[in-house]
Amino acid sequence: MASRRTRGRSAAAFFHRRTRVEWALLLVAVIAITAAVARFDWFARADLAVLDFAIASQPHPARDDIVLVTVDDASIGALGRWPWRRSVLASLVDHIAPDKPRVIGMDVILSEPDIRYPADDVELAQALARARNVILPVVAEAGPTGLMMRGPLARLPA
């Protein structure tokens, strides 16, 4: 009878130890698979598809207080190929600003001075200063210590 109890206790101890080892191995496998999925973006396409579906399934009427001025084929045909001179962008800002919009957003990266037409940089900087409500994108570049954020027109006179 005592040997049955000892055998029962050792079998139970073995079972509990084996269960702990199995759970630990399962945990390690789940962590490894999760790390691999996160590292290699295995579900990035599916994630983007779900996001597209979610956005498309929530239609909103167009707002009447937002106006987009875009560069399209007609404007390229009229003004010439892209990129346009910065004096053209300055003129565009000067034509929009009198309507007193809350903000003018220009999605044009102006990361370097214009070598061919340096006066255009001055003209654009002055138009931006006159409007006082123009926002421009920031350029993120890899630097020696990580990402460096460089504002547009940083080297241009204002």
Sequence and secondary structure as in RCSB ss.txt:
>XXXX:A:sequence
MASRRTRGRSAAAFFHRRTRVEWALLLVAVIAITAAVARFDWFARADLAVLDFAIASQPHPARDDIVLVTVDDAS
IGALGRWPWRRSVLASLVDHIAPDKPRVIGMDVILSEPDIRYPADDVELAQALARARNVILPVVAEAGPTGLMMR
GPLARLPA
>XXXX:A:secstr
 HHHHHHHHHHHHHHHHHHHHHHHHHHHHHHHHHHHHHHHTTTHHHHHHHHHHHHHTS     TT       HHH
HHHH SSS  HHHHHHHHHHHGGG  S EE      S  SS HHHHHHHHHHHHHH  EE   EEEEETTEEEEE
 TTTTS  
